[in-house]
Each structure stands twice: as C-alpha cells, then as structure tokens.
Amino acid sequence: MKRQKRDKSDRAYTKGYQTGVCGRSKDICPHEEPQLRQAWLNGWREGRIDNWDGKTGVSGVQQLSANARR
C-alpha cells in the first residue's frame, strides 16, 4: 500500500519546529514561497518556545505531535 505524501505546509512546519528546538537561527529558512515560509516560521517559533521552556528530546517530540493534531 502506497503512503500519501504529507501536505507541504505540514512538512515545512515540522522542519521549522525541529530547527527551532535545536536553537538554530530563523535566517536559515529554506523556503521562498510565502505560504511555506510562513508555515516554517510558525514551526520555528513554536520550537524556540519549547526550547526555552526546556522541552527538548522526548518531551519536544511529544509536543510536536500535540501541535500537529491541532
């Protein structure tokens, strides 16, 4: 059974979140398209907030899963 690809904006959000949790800069956003860039930056912001709150490692992954369900 083939697996469907996820929505590009969901993928951009997830990658932005992972970048933010690692404490990396938002200046490395790889997207030029405004919608994908905005999704990536939203994920980055959530990731930075979780990083500041100490939610790294397993708790960060759980938080990402919770954010994806919204």
GUMAR-150750 format. One line per field, with one value per residue: x, y, z of N, C-alpha, C in turn; residue in three letters. Coordinates in steps of 0.05 Angstrom, whole numbers, always signed. Layout:
BEGIN
nc1 <- [X; ...] $
nc2 <- [Y; ...] $
nc3 <- [Z; ...] $
cac1 <- [X; ...] $
cac2 <- [Y; ...] $
cac3 <- [Z; ...] $
cc1 <- [X; ...] $
cc2 <- [Y; ...] $
cc3 <- [Z; ...] $
r <- [ALA; ...] $
***
This chain:
BEGIN
nc1 <- [+17; +12; +40; +13; +39; +54; +22; +54; +59; +52; +97; +137; +126; +139; +194; +212; +199; +233; +282; +278; +274; +324; +352; +371; +381; +329; +341; +358; +318; +293; +255; +224; +174; +117; +75; +95; +141; +119; +93; +138; +165; +126; +128; +182; +180; +146; +179; +224; +201; +187; +239; +261; +228; +249; +234; +259; +287; +253; +206; +200; +189; +140; +110; +111; +80; +32; +21; +15; -33; -71] $
nc2 <- [-24; +43; +101; +164; +228; +278; +342; +399; +445; +426; +394; +434; +463; +424; +416; +468; +471; +432; +456; +502; +480; +459; +505; +536; +589; +631; +651; +614; +593; +553; +564; +600; +611; +646; +622; +572; +590; +619; +579; +549; +586; +593; +542; +544; +584; +560; +518; +545; +568; +521; +503; +542; +533; +486; +439; +393; +338; +278; +300; +344; +320; +297; +344; +366; +328; +337; +390; +382; +356; +396] $
nc3 <- [+0; -18; +11; +25; +9; +56; +68; +41; +72; +123; +128; +123; +170; +209; +199; +210; +264; +285; +275; +306; +358; +364; +371; +330; +281; +253; +205; +169; +140; +89; +50; -3; -22; -1; +31; +49; +74; +116; +145; +160; +192; +233; +256; +272; +311; +350; +363; +385; +430; +459; +466; +499; +543; +560; +537; +507; +469; +483; +505; +473; +424; +436; +444; +393; +366; +391; +375; +320; +316; +323] $
cac1 <- [+0; +29; +35; +9; +57; +41; +19; +79; +60; +56; +126; +152; +122; +154; +222; +217; +198; +258; +304; +275; +280; +354; +364; +384; +371; +308; +352; +365; +293; +299; +232; +220; +145; +107; +59; +113; +159; +104; +90; +164; +170; +108; +140; +206; +172; +137; +203; +240; +186; +191; +267; +264; +214; +263; +221; +276; +288; +228; +184; +197; +175; +112; +98; +108; +57; +8; +17; +7; -61; -89] $
cac2 <- [+0; +68; +122; +190; +249; +298; +369; +413; +464; +410; +387; +458; +469; +405; +422; +493; +465; +418; +475; +519; +465; +456; +531; +548; +614; +631; +661; +591; +583; +546; +568; +626; +614; +658; +604; +553; +605; +626; +554; +542; +605; +586; +519; +553; +599; +541; +503; +562; +570; +496; +502; +560; +520; +462; +416; +382; +309; +264; +318; +361; +304; +295; +370; +368; +312; +351; +413; +373; +348; +419] $
cac3 <- [+0; -20; +31; +14; +19; +73; +57; +42; +94; +148; +128; +129; +198; +224; +196; +225; +292; +292; +274; +330; +383; +365; +377; +307; +273; +234; +180; +152; +128; +61; +32; -15; -26; +24; +48; +61; +92; +140; +160; +171; +214; +255; +269; +285; +335; +370; +372; +403; +456; +473; +474; +523; +565; +568; +525; +486; +470; +481; +510; +449; +403; +444; +439; +364; +359; +401; +357; +294; +318; +324] $
cc1 <- [+18; +21; +33; +29; +41; +40; +46; +81; +63; +86; +143; +150; +139; +184; +230; +217; +224; +281; +302; +282; +310; +368; +377; +369; +348; +317; +358; +340; +298; +277; +230; +190; +133; +92; +76; +132; +144; +99; +116; +170; +151; +119; +165; +200; +163; +161; +221; +227; +190; +220; +272; +250; +227; +251; +237; +277; +260; +204; +179; +182; +146; +97; +93; +84; +31; +1; +7; -22; -80; -101] $
cc2 <- [+25; +87; +149; +210; +268; +325; +383; +433; +450; +402; +411; +466; +450; +411; +448; +488; +451; +437; +493; +505; +461; +483; +545; +573; +612; +640; +638; +579; +577; +553; +597; +632; +624; +639; +584; +566; +612; +601; +546; +560; +600; +562; +526; +567; +580; +525; +519; +565; +544; +493; +519; +548; +494; +436; +406; +352; +297; +282; +337; +346; +301; +322; +374; +352; +325; +375; +405; +365; +371; +425] $
cc3 <- [+0; +2; +18; +26; +36; +58; +61; +65; +121; +150; +134; +159; +215; +223; +211; +255; +301; +293; +299; +356; +386; +371; +354; +298; +252; +206; +160; +139; +98; +41; +22; -18; +0; +43; +63; +81; +118; +157; +174; +195; +238; +270; +284; +312; +357; +381; +391; +430; +472; +482; +499; +547; +574; +556; +501; +489; +466; +486; +487; +427; +410; +439; +410; +355; +368; +384; +330; +294; +318; +298] $
r <- [MET; LYS; ARG; GLN; LYS; ARG; ASP; LYS; SER; ASP; ARG; ALA; TYR; THR; LYS; GLY; TYR; GLN; THR; GLY; VAL; CYS; GLY; ARG; SER; LYS; ASP; ILE; CYS; PRO; HIS; GLU; GLU; PRO; GLN; LEU; ARG; GLN; ALA; TRP; LEU; ASN; GLY; TRP; ARG; GLU; GLY; ARG; ILE; ASP; ASN; TRP; ASP; GLY; LYS; THR; GLY; VAL; SER; GLY; VAL; GLN; GLN; LEU; SER; ALA; ASN; ALA; ARG; ARG] $
***
